Amino acid sequence: MVPALVLLIALGVWQVQRLAWKERLIAVSDAAAAQPPASLATVLALHDPEFRKVIVTCPGLETAPFVELQSILDGEA
């Protein structure tokens, strides 16, 4: 009986610690989401780039060949 009680108390303490960790993680995520997007090189140079929005440019993408797998015209495939 006593080992089960100790286990349940330990799990309760762990859940409270986990809640605090999760709230900090959400706060960091929200703060990063509020930041404007930056270039990939700039974000990677930061001390903590987690959750940051980036801008990636692909030169030549407009002229790259591609295959159109399906086209829809007037609602018909």
N, C-alpha and C positions, 0 to 999 in steps of 0.2 A: 504494500500500500504506500509506504513512504517513498520508494523509488519512483513510483508512478507520479506522485505529487511533485517530487523534485523535477522530473522530466517535464511535466506540464508547466511548472513555473519557469523553467529554463526556456521552453518554447514560447511562453508569453513574453519574456524579456527579449528574446530574439526577434519576435514580431515587432515590438516597439522600436528596437534598434533599426530594423529593416524599414519601418515606416519613416523614420528620420532620414535614413539614407535615400529613400525613394523621393521624399519631398525635396531634398537638396538637388537630386538629379533632375527633377521636373523644373525647379527654379533655374538651374543652369541651362536646360534646354529652352525654356521660355526666353531667357535673356539672349541666348544665341539666335533664336528665331526672330527677335526684334531688331537684330543688326541687319544692315543692308548687305546684299550679296557683294562679295569681293572676288578678285581673280584667284584662281587656284593657287598660284605661287604665293600670293600674299597670305592666304589662309594657312597654307602648309608651313609658312615661316613663323606663325604665331606659336606661343607657348602651349596653348590648349585649343586646337582647332575643332574639337568635337562639336557636333550639331550646327556648325556654321554653314551658311548658304554660300555656294560658289558660282562663279561665272566661268564657263569653259567655252573657248572659241575654237572652232574647227576650220582652219583656213582651207579653202578649196572645196568645202562641202557643197556649195552651190553648183559646182561643175562636176561633181563626182557622179559616175554612172550608177544607176540603181535599177532594180527590177521592181516593177509594180506588180504585186502579187494579186491584187484584186482592186477593181475600180467600181465605184458605185455612181451611176448616172440616173438622175431622176428617181432615186429610191430603188433602182433595180441593179442587181449585181451582174 
